[in-house]
């Protein structure tokens, strides 16, 4: 029981029996105490359930009610330190209101609800990527965002399109870069019975022994598609394929010489006849070697006729060989076929050079055109199966072969000399 109650304006003050600590509390109208552990602070009038409502009333947990206030028992210093170190319970604020009135709820309803947790003002924030956040955004924000998204998509598409176009142009330039400043001497679509272009002879032949009626006095270059038939070209290509299947360079260029037996094998060369011995008879046939001799004779007659010399004055010389070129990266100096060179300077025995193409440009391979290099404009020959290209071997016909970009290019180089001492015989099947 209370030992005494003193009334002061706006506040009741009571003492617990035994002179314990004082407890302060507020009363509503009629001096009725609030439930145990609850203290009220009001700011205006209005009544709801025996208390003022229609006003903003703040309720917070307070000290125990008067009926439960007893004299404090003495506590030791250690207990007092432990009590002070304990975390304080958070003060709860109720925003529950009377139904239909908007006033705070007190009394039994508050006790049934139990301890009240603090509540946020307004609706909780949703994640940026959630649908709720999108629904809460003002329509004006959505309206401004839509054009930005469209503009961003168009910008990305434009950038990607530009990059693709630049990549295509660079690829096209790399594939067609050799055509800049060039003239085509023979298109692959043409069927030429004979095209000849005369050029001034160089002085390269003066440093070599000259043979009257044979050594070049009329220099130039020519192309013909009627010397060797397409069928003959494909048949002789099969000889190259069978022989090169036995070896092949690790780089992009492989050769097969039926005269000396030289065959590319990795980074080196092997002698075809020594290495395979009697197995050669199971690879080649007498008909293959006879076809090879017939083709060589036809090419020799065409060269003699073009330069106005006797065919009997020409002698087959070395190296005469099949070549197979693809786009594989070079591994040795022998694989680097694309460098410009002069045949007479490279092989002193050469007086006249001829090439018989065994595959088609832009059908069997890309790149790989034969280029005569001149000041002002280069002239190219586009290979086609059965086409024969021939020229004098001096520096008046500086030339090179374009890099093969894709596919496989087959050809046979047949060289002639005017010096009988440097001549070689046709290969024989043994």
PEPE-V295500 format. One record per pair of residues at least 24 apart in sequence whose C-alpha atoms are under 7 Angstrom apart, sorted by the first residue. I is the first residue (numbers start at 1). J is the second residue. If there is no record, write none. Layout:
# PEPE-V295500
I;J + I;J
This chain:
# PEPE-V295500
1;67 + 16;69 + 16;70 + 16;71 + 18;71 + 20;70 + 20;71 + 20;72 + 21;71 + 35;107 + 36;64 + 36;65 + 37;61 + 37;62 + 37;63 + 37;64 + 37;65 + 38;62 + 53;103 + 53;104 + 54;101 + 54;102 + 54;103 + 55;103 + 57;104 + 58;93 + 59;93 + 59;94 + 60;91 + 60;92 + 60;93 + 61;91 + 61;92 + 92;116 + 92;117 + 92;118 + 93;118 + 181;377 + 181;378 + 182;377 + 182;378 + 182;379 + 182;380 + 183;377 + 183;378 + 183;379 + 183;380 + 184;379 + 184;380 + 184;381 + 185;379 + 185;380 + 185;381 + 186;380 + 186;381 + 186;382 + 187;381 + 187;382 + 188;361 + 188;382 + 188;383 + 188;384 + 191;225 + 192;224 + 192;225 + 193;224 + 193;225 + 193;226 + 194;223 + 194;224 + 195;222 + 195;223 + 195;224 + 196;221 + 196;222 + 196;223 + 197;221 + 197;222 + 199;396 + 200;396 + 201;396 + 202;394 + 202;395 + 202;396 + 204;394 + 204;395 + 211;418 + 213;309 + 214;309 + 214;313 + 214;418 + 215;351 + 215;418 + 218;307 + 219;392 + 220;391 + 220;392 + 221;390 + 221;391 + 221;392 + 222;389 + 222;390 + 222;391 + 223;388 + 223;389 + 223;390 + 224;387 + 224;388 + 224;389 + 225;386 + 225;387 + 225;388 + 227;298 + 227;299 + 228;386 + 229;386 + 230;385 + 230;386 + 233;358 + 233;385 + 233;386 + 234;358 + 236;292 + 237;358 + 239;288 + 240;322 + 242;283 + 250;331 + 251;328 + 251;329 + 251;330 + 251;331 + 251;335 + 252;325 + 252;326 + 252;327 + 252;328 + 252;329 + 252;330 + 252;335 + 253;324 + 253;325 + 253;326 + 253;335 + 254;323 + 254;324 + 254;325 + 255;321 + 255;322 + 255;323 + 255;324 + 256;321 + 256;322 + 256;323 + 257;320 + 257;321 + 257;322 + 258;321 + 258;427 + 259;426 + 259;427 + 267;332 + 286;429 + 289;427 + 289;428 + 289;429 + 293;426 + 303;390 + 313;418 + 314;416 + 314;417 + 314;418 + 315;416 + 315;417 + 315;418 + 315;420 + 315;423 + 316;415 + 316;416 + 316;417 + 316;423 + 316;424 + 317;415 + 317;416 + 317;417 + 317;422 + 317;423 + 317;424 + 318;415 + 318;424 + 320;413 + 320;414 + 320;415 + 321;412 + 321;413 + 322;411 + 322;412 + 322;413 + 323;410 + 323;411 + 323;412 + 324;408 + 324;409 + 324;410 + 324;411 + 325;404 + 325;408 + 325;409 + 325;410 + 326;404 + 326;406 + 326;407 + 326;408 + 326;409 + 327;404 + 327;405 + 327;406 + 337;401 + 338;400 + 338;401 + 338;402 + 338;403 + 339;400 + 340;398 + 340;399 + 340;400 + 341;398 + 341;399 + 341;400 + 342;393 + 342;394 + 342;395 + 342;397 + 342;398 + 342;399 + 343;393 + 343;394 + 344;393 + 344;394 + 349;417 + 349;422 + 350;393 + 350;415 + 350;416 + 350;417 + 351;392 + 351;393 + 351;416 + 351;417 + 351;418 + 352;391 + 352;392 + 352;393 + 352;415 + 352;416 + 352;417 + 353;390 + 353;391 + 353;392 + 353;393 + 353;414 + 353;415 + 353;416 + 354;388 + 354;389 + 354;390 + 354;391 + 354;413 + 354;414 + 354;415 + 355;388 + 355;389 + 355;390 + 355;411 + 355;412 + 355;413 + 355;414 + 356;386 + 356;387 + 356;388 + 356;389 + 356;411 + 356;412 + 356;413 + 357;383 + 357;384 + 357;385 + 357;386 + 357;387 + 357;388 + 357;410 + 357;411 + 357;412 + 358;384 + 358;385 + 358;386 + 358;410 + 358;411 + 359;383 + 359;384 + 359;385 + 359;409 + 359;410 + 360;384 + 360;385 + 364;407 + 364;408 + 364;409 + 365;404 + 365;406 + 365;407 + 365;408 + 365;409 + 366;404 + 366;405 + 366;406 + 366;407 + 367;402 + 367;403 + 367;404 + 367;405 + 368;401 + 368;402 + 368;403 + 368;404 + 369;401 + 369;402 + 370;400 + 370;401 + 370;402 + 371;399 + 371;400 + 371;401 + 372;397 + 372;398 + 372;399 + 372;400 + 373;398 + 373;399
